[in-house]
Amino acid sequence: MRDEHTALDIVQDAMLKLADKYGDKPAAELPLLFQRILQNTIRDHYRRQKVRSLWTTLISSLSPAQADEEERDPFDTLRSADADRHADTPDESLEQTQTVALIEEALAALPARQREAFLLRYWEEMDTAETAKIMGCSEGSVKTHCSRATHALAAALKAKGVNLT
């Protein structure tokens, strides 16, 4: 952790989880339990940061429709933002929170198959083959659903005045 305040928050969350769920355990077991809870809390923090950064990066990296959009998945070559990136000011933090809320709203409006493909590929970070297997369709269908979802999300956000590029 580079941010001392965040590190202290994580330790505090881990301590609260330990006290809440394992307060009745013998004292000898608590150090090992705390280590595991702390590790999981740190992983959860980085996972949330990665998802926040990924959402912002995904939407800001949306490109206009290409002629071969059915063949090309716009996110295959996308690099996510640095997971340690934090908003510098409260305004930036609020703006990012509002943007994530708009993205979630736009995701809810997508057709079920597009939403499923998009979330499996970019939220769960599955590759095209894994997503196709789970959805019971071809890899080409997954790419089509993801492409359509990406363009629909970009259009929905643009309609709400969100310009992340």
C-alpha positions, 0 to 999 in steps of 0.5 A: 500500500502506498497510501497510509490512510487506505492501509489503515482502513484496510487493517481496520476493516480486517479487524472488524471482520475478525471481531464480528465473525471470529470473536468466539474463537480461542485467542491462539487461533486469532493471529492466523485468522487475522492474517487470512482476513487481512490478505483477503481484505487487501485482495478485495481492495485491489480488485475493487480498484482494478474494476473501477479503473477498468470501467473508466478505461473501458468506456474511455477507450471505446472507439467508433464502429469499425467496418469489421466490428463483428470480427474485432473485439475492441477490448482484446488489446486494451490495457487497464489503468494502474490499479493503484491510481486514486482520485486526487481530489474529492471532485474527481472521486465524486465524478468517478463514482457518478460515472460508474453509476451511469455505467451500471445503469447503462449496463442494466438497460442492455439486452440480457445476452449482451450484458452477460457477454460483456460482464463475463469478458470484462468484469470477470476477465474471461477470454472469448473461449471461456465466455462462449462455453459458459454462454453456450454459443460460438466465440464469434457470437460472444465477440458480436454481443460484446461489440454491440454492448460496447457500442450501446454503452458508449451511445448511452453514456454519450446521450447522458453527456458523459465524454471520457475520451 
